Amino acid sequence: MKTLVLRVDPRNPDPEKIVAAARRLKEGGLVAFPTETVYGLGADALNPKAVLSLFEAKKRPLDNPPIVHIGEPGEIDRLAVEVPPEAERLVERFWPGPLTLVLKRSPSVPSVTTCGLDTIALRMPKHAVALALIRGGGTPVAAPSANLAGRPSPTTAEHVLQDLDGRIDLILDAGPTAVGVESTVLDLTVRPPQILRPGGTPREALEEVLGEVVFHPSVLAEREVEVERAKSPGMKHRHYAPSAEMWVVEGEPEAVKEKLSELAEELRRGGKKVGILATEETLSRCRAEVSASLGRREEPREAARRLFGALRELEAKGVEVILAEGVPLRGLGVAVTDRLRKASGYRIIKAGKG
């Protein structure tokens, strides 16, 4: 298979290119497309054969359900049952946008699309290209991130090509994504509502609408948490990981800087090529042969936007070990920390502790 790349304007995509991509979806093909979070790999969510081919192309485990993307809020009623009033309030406030809602699945949705679960994860993306594609195809689109399973998520079309060239039909290239980490996934089938994956919509914003919102135990865990049946991507299996070994150093800024420098020097003496992934403030104090910046420490949105691209950048430079700085646990910093810990396989070092 030859993967076709079509460059489109992120705000005003060429209708002919959208029509071509939508036709491939309707024919059962696989189309990568940009959202405001990361690039997604789309298949017709109501076509079981197409959804299975999506799992095959990504080498994705069949117990890791994709998010279903829709083009209009009203499509919820076709794909879900028992839609609570809280869902309506969240849709009004946050859609289109980086928030996924887990609801009870309608019988009209094929079982393979939800990995046999009785729930479905739904969202309406905030990107002109994504919405044009979904509406043009006339069907909901099952779309996990457009990368090989377990790899850092793609925030550019080039990242998609690195993983999936020759494995999918088409990529709509609209440049880099804005948010950089995936959507927040909120389970509304439990009380209180539970965040299954932190992402582009912070917990604080959800609490303004709902009151109490809790994290699933797997969120921000410092070691792997056993999840029997995942209702959301990112809950089980390895995610976001570069090919290099990776460690995350967390703690007070000064202690983190000292520990990163100490570890980097120790590894270099051992003959390892080391890359440091850290904030601007820390990089200014660390001697690093290879480095990538997360932006300023007090700007978690910038860290989110840069994270996955930085991991791929360090990987491309041939580093054997990545030492990453933890970020403050507020706003999008929660999503960044969750991704760093999972990407490292929970290799976490607490700086300044003992």
Residue, then its C-alpha position, 0 to 999 in steps of 0.5 A: m500500500k502506498t500512503l497518499v499525503l494531502r496537504v490541507d489548510p488547517r482552517n479552510p481545507d480544500p473541499e476536493k481533498i476532503v471529499a477524497a478522504a471521506r470517500r476512502l473512509k466510506e469505502g472502508g479505508l484508513v485516513a489519518f487526520p489532524t485534531e486539536t490534540v494529536y493526529g488520529l487514525g480514522a475508520d468508519a466506526l460502524n464498519p466492523k471490518a474497517v475497525l479491525s483493519l485499524f487495529e491491525a495497521k496500528k498493531r493495537p491490542l483488541d482490548n484497547p477501545p478507540i474513541v469515536h469522533i462525531g461531527e455534531p453534538g446530536e449524534i450522541d443520541r444515536l450512539a449512546v443510551e442513558v445520556p445523563p443531564e451532566a453530559e448535556r451540560l458538558v457538551e454545551r460547555f466543552w464541545p467541540g474540544p478536547l473532552t471525551l465522554v464515556l457513556k452506555r453504548s447503543p446497540s447500533v454500534p458494532s461490538v468491535t468498535t468498543c472492544g466488546l464493552d457496553t460503553i462507548a467513548l465519544r468526542m467532537p474534535k475542535h479542528a476544521v479538517a477533522l470536522a469536515l472529514i467526519r461530516g463529509g463521510g457521513t459516519p462517526v469515525a473511530a480514531p485512536s492516535a495515528n501511530l504504532a501502538g505504544r509509541p509517542s503520539p503524533t502531533t505532525a503528519e511527519h510523525v504519522l509517516q514515521d510509524l504508518d507509511g505504507r500501512i494506511d491509505l491517506i494522511l491529511d496534513a494540516g501542520p502541527t496540532a495545537v494542544g499536543v496531548e490527547s483529550t481528557v476521558l471522563d466516565l459518566t457511567v459511574r458516580p462521582p464522574q471519573i477521569l480515566r485519562p487526563g488530557g486537554t481539558p483540566r480537572e479544574a474546568l470539569e469541576e466547575v460544571l460537575g462539582e466532584v470529579v475523581f481520578h481513576p487509580s491508574v491516573l498519575a500512578e507511580r507504578e503500573v496499575e492492573v486494569e482488567r477492562a479498559k474503558s479508555p485508551g491509555m489505561k493499560h498496555r504501554h503507551y507514549a514510549p520512545s525506543a530509548e530507555m527513559w527515566v523521569v526525575e521529579g521533585e523540587p526544581e533545584a533538587v531535580k536539576e542536581k539529580l539530572s546533572e548527576l545522572a547524565e554525567e554518570l551515564r555518559r561515563g558509562g558510555k551511554k548517549v544521553g538526552i535530557l528533556a526538561t524545562e528551559e530553566t533546568l536546561s540552562r543549568c544542565r550540561a547536556e550533549v543532546s537536549a529538548s525543551l518543554g518550554r518554561r516551567e510555569e507554562p504547562r500548556e507549552a510542555a503539553r504541546r512540545l512533549f511528544g515531538a520532543l520525545r521523537e526528536l531525541e529518539a531521532k538523534g540516537v540517544e540511548v537514555i532519556l532523562a526527563e524532568g517532571v512538571p508541576l501537577r496543575g492544569l495540563g501539567v497533570a496530563v504531561t506527568d501522566r504521559l511521562r510516567k507511562a512513557s518511562g515504564y514508571r521509572i521514576i526518581k524522586a529527587g531530594k528524597g533520602 
